[in-house]
């Protein structure tokens, strides 16, 4: 799970060093932490894809592609066989027609 990290102690110390009171610094840290939480929930960083998710998606895509290739191959064979029978019938008909004229 991916999370945004925020060093609140260092932020408070930096604010105090620049003259902000501790109470104001703590309020700013709380506000900024809340903003980070909302930003993270909007980006759905906790729902990032894992390597396993990516592998499964790739495998699923590969299976779909293999299925499409098999379907295309079957269609191609069907067309070639059909065209072969049609050519054979046409040649046979022409030979019969020519031999009848002799």
N, C-alpha and C positions, 0 to 999 in steps of 0.2 A: 504494500500500500504506500503510495507516495503522499507525503505531507509537506506542507510549508513549515520551515523552521524559523523561529524568531527568538533571538536572545533578548528577553525582556530586561534582564539585569543590566546588560551592557547599554541598552537603550535608555533606561532610567539614569544610569551613571552619566551617560553623555549629556542628557538633558540637565541633570543637576550641575554638571561641570560648566554648562553654558548659562547658568543663572536661573533655571526654572526651579520652582519649589518642588519638594518631594511629592506633595499632594497632587500638584498639577502633572508631574511626570507620571505618577501612577494612573491618573485618569487618562492621560494620552496613551499609555501602554494598554490599558483595558479597551479603549476605543479602537486602537490599531489591531489588537488581537481579535476583537470581534469582526473587524473588517476583513482580516485574513481568513477567519473561519467562514464568513459568508462567501468570500471569493473562492475558497476551496470547494465549498459545497456547490457553487454554481458551475465550476469547472468539472465537477465529478472526478476529482483526482483520486478519490478512494476507489473508483471503479475502473482504474487503468487496466489495460490488457496485460496479462502475464505472458511469459514465453510460451507456456502451455496453451493459452488461448490462441496465440498466433499460430502455433503448430497445428492445432485442431482446425483452424480456419483455412490454413494452407492445404491440409490433407483433404478437407471437404471440397475445396476448389479443384484439387487434383482429381478426386473421384468424379466430380461433375464433368470435368474435361474429358476424362477417360470414357465416361458414358457417352458423351456427345461424339467422340471419335468413333466409338463402336457403332453407334447409330448411323453415322455418316458412311462408314465402311459398308454396313449392311445395305444401305440405300444404293450406294455405288455399285455393289455387286449385283443387286437386283436389276438396276438399269443396264448394266453390261450384259447380263444373261438375257434380258429381254431383247436388247438390240441384236444380240447374236442370233436368237431364234428368229427374229424378224428378218434379218439378212439371209439366214438359211432358207426361210420360206420364200422370200423374194427370188433368190437364185434358183430354187427348185421350180418355182412357177415359171420363170423365164426359160429354164431348160425344157420343161414340159411343153411350153408354148413353141419354142424353137423346134423341138423334135416332132411335134405334130405337123409342122409345116414341111417337113422333109419327106 
